[in-house]
Amino acid sequence: MRVDVTTPENVRHVAERMRASDYSEFSALSHASSREALTDVLIAAYGDHPSGICAYDGSEPVAVGAMVEGRPNVMTLMFFATDDFPKIALPLTRFITTNLFEKYRAEGVHRIECVSIEGYEAAHRWIKLLGLHHEAVFPGYGKGGEAFYQFSWVKP
């Protein structure tokens, strides 16, 4: 596995092939009404994002993530992947927890958070492996009334 910065090309590659559950989750939080439209939204938002990362399995882009500052010293984790994610899950988890998260903590971040659609148990397990804890349920959070879960790490 290797990690590189996001580009419009690698975001497009992953977005066009994202897992069905990732598509359901992201489309519930977007005005996009098709996979193609959502791909365009994700490229515009993360194709050149300063904190965007793309993880590769060999030469193939597999996952895209970013840390987005919502408030001073509070970062929101964004992530989506293809069905090949299990091939890189362990090394990417290590990279995120030991490199990415630690970099932000050293810079003064005191909260890392993310939301995930209710019922997406595989994502919830992985988010917990990253060290975030289930914090709240947001009923009616998605555009179709979907409930979302809030996960967070808060500096002790």
Phi and psi in degrees as a GROMACS rama.xvg file:
@    title "Ramachandran Plot"
@    xaxis  label "Phi"
@    yaxis  label "Psi"
@TYPE xy
-133.143  154.664  ARG-2
-120.113  134.91  VAL-3
-135.297  174.871  ASP-4
-74.0425  157.77  VAL-5
-76.5386  148.401  THR-6
-134.128  160.898  THR-7
-54.8895  -34.8165  PRO-8
-69.2913  -46.514  GLU-9
-74.6529  -30.7357  ASN-10
-65.307  -43.1705  VAL-11
-58.371  -46.384  ARG-12
-57.4483  -48.485  HIS-13
-71.1887  -43.2395  VAL-14
-62.0445  -39.8237  ALA-15
-67.4703  -20.455  GLU-16
-117.467  12.7337  ARG-17
-61.4926  151.737  MET-18
-55.6132  147.799  ARG-19
-57.0627  -39.728  ALA-20
-68.6554  -34.9082  SER-21
-65.8287  -41.135  ASP-22
-61.4901  -44.7103  TYR-23
-59.3527  -43.1126  SER-24
-66.056  -51.2513  GLU-25
-69.3122  -36.6591  PHE-26
-69.4592  -27.1246  SER-27
-68.9808  -15.9407  ALA-28
-111.356  14.5944  LEU-29
-134.403  155.604  SER-30
-75.6361  -11.5697  HIS-31
-60.4695  139.362  ALA-32
-114.493  8.25198  SER-33
-151.02  164.624  SER-34
-61.3443  -39.6199  ARG-35
-63.4854  -44.5948  GLU-36
-65.5146  -39.8642  ALA-37
-65.4617  -39.219  LEU-38
-57.4795  -44.892  THR-39
-61.9884  -41.4541  ASP-40
-61.7746  -44.5302  VAL-41
-68.2263  -37.3883  LEU-42
-63.9633  -44.9326  ILE-43
-61.9049  -39.0313  ALA-44
-80.0938  -37.9213  ALA-45
-123.051  -4.59652  TYR-46
-59.3401  -34.0404  GLY-47
-128.408  26.7432  ASP-48
-65.7571  134.143  HIS-49
-62.6903  -23.2732  PRO-50
-110.116  10.7215  SER-51
-71.8182  139.981  GLY-52
-128.312  149.345  ILE-53
-126.916  128.155  CYS-54
-101.795  137.788  ALA-55
-117.117  146.198  TYR-56
-107.599  97.8641  ASP-57
71.7086  -123.595  GLY-58
-99.2417  0.142825  SER-59
-95.4518  122.839  GLU-60
-66.0205  132.741  PRO-61
-120.823  -33.356  VAL-62
-146.511  146.866  ALA-63
-127.348  135.924  VAL-64
-144.088  163.316  GLY-65
-157.458  153.443  ALA-66
-108.244  119.028  MET-67
-112.846  125.298  VAL-68
-78.6478  113.691  GLU-69
-89.9176  -34.75  GLY-70
-147.014  162.45  ARG-71
-54.658  128.647  PRO-72
63.6906  19.7129  ASN-73
-126.997  121.803  VAL-74
-114.547  140.887  MET-75
-107.183  127.379  THR-76
-85.7806  130.864  LEU-77
-120.86  140.34  MET-78
-159.566  137.533  PHE-79
-149.496  157.678  PHE-80
-151.521  168.854  ALA-81
-88.7299  177.848  THR-82
-66.2737  -11.0847  ASP-83
-82.9344  2.39064  ASP-84
-51.2438  -41.8472  PHE-85
-56.0837  -25.9766  PRO-86
-65.8864  -26.729  LYS-87
-120.729  4.2997  ILE-88
-56.0048  -48.1927  ALA-89
-66.382  -52.2631  LEU-90
-65.336  -32.6226  PRO-91
-69.6055  -38.5338  LEU-92
-59.6601  -45.2508  THR-93
-61.2145  -44.5145  ARG-94
-59.9242  -46.7939  PHE-95
-64.3266  -45.9079  ILE-96
-74.1333  -37.0794  THR-97
-94.0768  -25.1685  THR-98
-106.497  -61.2065  ASN-99
-64.604  -58.1423  LEU-100
-61.0537  -42.5064  PHE-101
-64.0384  -36.8492  GLU-102
-59.635  -47.2496  LYS-103
-67.6317  -38.9546  TYR-104
-62.8339  -41.0979  ARG-105
-64.1302  -26.0407  ALA-106
-86.9544  2.59554  GLU-107
105.852  2.68253  GLY-108
-64.6148  130.135  VAL-109
-113.107  -2.32174  HIS-110
-149.98  131.651  ARG-111
-121.7  128.669  ILE-112
-136.528  162.562  GLU-113
-159.92  159.321  CYS-114
-117.265  151.855  VAL-115
-147.963  142.289  SER-116
-64.6827  141.263  ILE-117
-55.9556  137.147  GLU-118
93.3486  -8.52658  GLY-119
-89.7496  70.2019  TYR-120
-61.7032  -37.1118  GLU-121
-61.328  -42.9186  ALA-122
-66.1535  -40.7652  ALA-123
-63.4812  -39.6508  HIS-124
-62.7782  -43.0162  ARG-125
-67.4802  -42.457  TRP-126
-57.8904  -40.7097  ILE-127
-67.0951  -35.9162  LYS-128
-62.2899  -29.2869  LEU-129
-73.5717  -9.5773  LEU-130
100.449  9.09133  GLY-131
-93.3485  150.107  LEU-132
-117.146  145.512  HIS-133
-62.1754  129.85  HIS-134
-119.936  -38.0217  GLU-135
-160.976  161.763  ALA-136
-112.558  132.294  VAL-137
-111.514  94.0401  PHE-138
-66.5463  144.407  PRO-139
66.1731  25.0718  GLY-140
-77.0606  -34.1996  TYR-141
-85.2671  165.747  GLY-142
-64.1168  -22.9094  LYS-143
-102.497  14.9395  GLY-144
89.1062  8.73168  GLY-145
-63.2746  142.764  GLU-146
-84.2599  145.554  ALA-147
-126.407  153.387  PHE-148
-103.719  141.683  TYR-149
-99.8797  131.942  GLN-150
-120.899  149.828  PHE-151
-156.759  156.86  SER-152
-116.739  131.306  TRP-153
-125.811  131.872  VAL-154
-56.427  130.434  LYS-155
